[in-house]
């Protein structure tokens, strides 16, 4: 049991170190030697858990996707109005990307590694389906315009916010402002005029709660 526990501690150290280096360097420029130095691990320990840099990057993506699902679940299971949940998730994701190395690396890796797929996770599909589900509820609740296509809205939001994450790679503290600006421009299109001011205020109230490094 002690050996298994040590192995799990090492695996987690490698995963976290990899996430930090991938976030800082990007996939192509990351060297396994830098990950080993940061994790205080040996090359043998690395290859015991992960056969290659790609396998390690995929493990980061899978863990990041799992954490993203955990972040989203309370919004899906709570009585929070769906459109407020959509805004809330966008800022919780910002917070997690800035303060959770694994989630931050996930957003960068799934962009740099191309069309990522694995047998267990598909980060963009998870993100998209979450927004599409909430968009359908928001239409039923009367917050999204009746003629809105919920699937198209979900896809658009993922593409928009994924792009914001990518553009903020070198200046992550700008991500909350970028996200708020995106909502400011989208709201008049997505919701009826009488509700625009309310949701703009809702977006503004979310900003101070976003933790920065």
C-alpha positions as CSV (number, residue, x, y, z in Angstrom):
1,X,0.0,0.0,0.0
2,X,2.9,2.4,0.8
3,X,4.4,1.8,-2.6
4,X,1.1,2.4,-4.3
5,X,0.7,5.6,-2.3
6,X,4.1,6.9,-3.3
7,X,3.4,6.0,-6.9
8,X,0.2,8.0,-6.8
9,X,2.0,11.0,-5.2
10,X,4.6,10.9,-8.0
11,X,2.0,10.6,-10.7
12,X,0.1,13.7,-9.4
13,X,3.4,15.6,-9.0
14,X,4.2,14.8,-12.7
15,X,0.7,15.8,-13.8
16,X,0.8,19.1,-12.0
17,X,4.3,20.0,-13.1
18,X,3.5,19.1,-16.7
19,X,0.4,21.3,-16.5
20,X,2.5,24.3,-15.3
21,X,5.2,23.8,-17.9
22,X,2.7,23.2,-20.8
23,X,0.9,26.4,-19.8
24,X,4.1,28.4,-19.7
25,X,5.9,26.9,-22.7
26,X,3.1,25.4,-24.9
27,X,3.1,21.8,-26.1
28,X,5.8,22.0,-28.8
29,X,8.4,23.9,-26.7
30,X,7.9,21.8,-23.5
31,X,10.8,19.6,-22.6
32,X,10.4,16.5,-20.4
33,X,13.5,17.5,-18.6
34,X,11.9,20.7,-17.3
35,X,8.9,18.8,-16.2
36,X,11.1,16.3,-14.3
37,X,13.0,19.1,-12.6
38,X,9.8,20.8,-11.5
39,X,8.2,17.6,-10.3
40,X,11.4,16.5,-8.5
41,X,11.0,13.2,-10.3
42,X,13.3,10.8,-12.2
43,X,13.0,9.8,-15.8
44,X,12.2,6.3,-14.7
45,X,9.3,7.5,-12.6
46,X,8.0,9.5,-15.6
47,X,8.1,6.5,-18.0
48,X,6.6,4.3,-15.4
49,X,3.4,6.4,-15.5
50,X,3.5,8.0,-19.0
51,X,5.0,6.5,-22.2
52,X,5.6,9.9,-23.9
53,X,5.1,13.6,-23.8
54,X,1.9,13.2,-25.8
55,X,0.5,10.7,-23.4
56,X,1.3,13.0,-20.5
57,X,-0.4,15.9,-22.3
58,X,-3.4,13.8,-22.9
59,X,-3.5,12.9,-19.2
60,X,-3.5,16.6,-18.4
61,X,-6.4,17.1,-20.8
62,X,-8.4,14.3,-19.3
63,X,-7.9,15.5,-15.8
64,X,-8.7,19.1,-16.8
65,X,-11.9,18.0,-18.5
66,X,-12.9,16.0,-15.4
67,X,-12.4,19.1,-13.3
68,X,-14.3,21.2,-15.8
69,X,-17.3,18.8,-15.4
70,X,-17.1,19.1,-11.7
71,X,-17.2,22.9,-11.9
72,X,-20.2,22.8,-14.2
73,X,-22.2,20.2,-12.3
74,X,-23.5,22.5,-9.5
75,X,-24.9,24.9,-12.2
76,X,-26.7,22.0,-14.0
77,X,-28.2,20.6,-10.8
78,X,-29.2,23.8,-9.0
79,X,-32.3,26.0,-9.4
80,X,-30.2,28.8,-10.8
81,X,-31.8,30.3,-14.0
82,X,-30.1,28.7,-17.0
83,X,-28.9,31.9,-18.6
84,X,-27.3,33.1,-15.3
85,X,-25.7,29.7,-15.1
86,X,-24.2,30.1,-18.6
87,X,-22.7,33.4,-17.5
88,X,-21.6,31.9,-14.2
89,X,-19.8,29.0,-15.8
90,X,-17.9,31.3,-18.2
91,X,-16.5,33.1,-15.2
92,X,-15.9,30.0,-13.0
93,X,-14.0,28.6,-16.0
94,X,-11.9,31.8,-16.1
95,X,-11.2,31.5,-12.4
96,X,-10.2,27.9,-12.8
97,X,-8.0,28.5,-15.8
98,X,-6.1,31.2,-13.9
99,X,-5.8,29.4,-10.6
100,X,-5.9,25.7,-11.5
101,X,-2.8,24.8,-13.5
102,X,-4.4,21.6,-14.9
103,X,-7.4,23.4,-16.3
104,X,-5.3,26.2,-17.6
105,X,-3.1,23.8,-19.4
106,X,-6.1,21.9,-20.8
107,X,-7.4,25.0,-22.6
108,X,-4.0,25.6,-24.2
109,X,-3.3,21.9,-25.1
110,X,-6.6,21.2,-26.8
111,X,-5.9,24.1,-29.1
112,X,-2.2,23.4,-29.8
113,X,-2.6,19.6,-30.2
114,X,-5.4,19.9,-32.8
115,X,-8.6,17.9,-32.8
116,X,-8.1,16.0,-29.5
117,X,-10.0,12.9,-29.0
118,X,-9.7,10.1,-26.5
119,X,-11.8,7.1,-25.5
120,X,-13.0,8.9,-22.4
121,X,-13.1,12.6,-22.9
122,X,-13.7,15.2,-25.5
123,X,-13.3,18.6,-23.8
124,X,-14.9,20.8,-26.5
125,X,-17.9,18.4,-26.8
126,X,-18.4,18.5,-23.0
127,X,-18.2,22.2,-22.9
128,X,-20.5,22.6,-25.9
129,X,-23.2,20.1,-24.7
130,X,-23.3,21.9,-21.3
131,X,-24.0,25.3,-22.9
132,X,-26.5,23.8,-25.4
133,X,-28.4,22.1,-22.5
134,X,-28.5,25.4,-20.6
135,X,-29.5,27.4,-23.7
136,X,-32.5,25.1,-24.2
137,X,-33.5,25.7,-20.6
138,X,-33.0,29.5,-20.9
139,X,-35.4,29.6,-23.9
140,X,-38.0,27.7,-21.9
141,X,-37.4,30.1,-19.0
142,X,-37.9,33.1,-21.3
143,X,-34.5,34.6,-20.9
144,X,-33.1,33.7,-24.4
145,X,-35.1,34.9,-27.4
146,X,-37.7,32.4,-28.6
147,X,-36.2,32.2,-32.1
148,X,-32.7,31.3,-30.7
149,X,-31.1,28.1,-31.9
150,X,-29.7,26.6,-28.7
151,X,-27.3,24.3,-30.4
152,X,-25.8,27.2,-32.4
153,X,-25.6,29.4,-29.3
154,X,-23.8,26.7,-27.4
155,X,-21.3,26.2,-30.2
156,X,-20.7,29.9,-30.6
157,X,-20.0,30.4,-26.9
158,X,-17.5,27.6,-26.8
159,X,-15.7,29.0,-29.8
160,X,-15.8,32.5,-28.5
161,X,-14.5,31.7,-25.0
162,X,-12.0,29.2,-26.2
163,X,-10.6,31.9,-28.4
164,X,-10.5,34.3,-25.4
165,X,-8.5,31.8,-23.4
166,X,-6.1,31.3,-26.3
167,X,-5.6,35.1,-26.9
168,X,-5.0,35.6,-23.2
169,X,-2.3,33.0,-23.0
170,X,0.5,35.6,-22.7
171,X,-1.6,37.9,-20.5
172,X,-3.9,35.8,-18.4
173,X,-5.0,38.6,-16.2
174,X,-6.8,40.1,-19.2
175,X,-9.1,37.0,-19.4
176,X,-11.9,38.2,-17.0
177,X,-12.1,41.5,-18.9
178,X,-12.2,39.8,-22.3
179,X,-15.0,37.5,-21.1
180,X,-17.0,40.4,-19.7
181,X,-16.6,42.3,-23.0
182,X,-17.8,39.3,-25.0
183,X,-20.9,39.1,-22.9
184,X,-21.5,42.8,-23.2
185,X,-21.5,42.5,-27.0
186,X,-23.6,39.3,-27.1
187,X,-26.4,40.2,-24.7
188,X,-28.4,42.5,-27.0
189,X,-28.4,39.7,-29.6
190,X,-29.3,36.8,-27.2
191,X,-31.8,38.4,-24.8
192,X,-34.8,40.7,-25.2
193,X,-34.1,44.4,-24.7
194,X,-35.7,44.8,-21.3
195,X,-33.4,42.1,-19.9
196,X,-30.1,43.4,-21.3
197,X,-29.3,45.8,-18.4
198,X,-30.1,43.2,-15.8
199,X,-27.7,40.7,-17.3
200,X,-25.0,43.3,-17.9
201,X,-25.2,44.0,-14.2
202,X,-25.1,40.3,-13.5
203,X,-21.9,40.1,-15.5
204,X,-20.4,43.0,-13.7
205,X,-21.2,41.4,-10.3
206,X,-19.3,38.2,-11.4
207,X,-16.1,40.1,-12.1
208,X,-15.0,40.9,-8.5
209,X,-15.3,37.2,-7.5
210,X,-12.8,36.0,-10.1
211,X,-9.6,35.2,-8.3
212,X,-6.4,36.3,-9.9
213,X,-2.9,34.9,-9.3
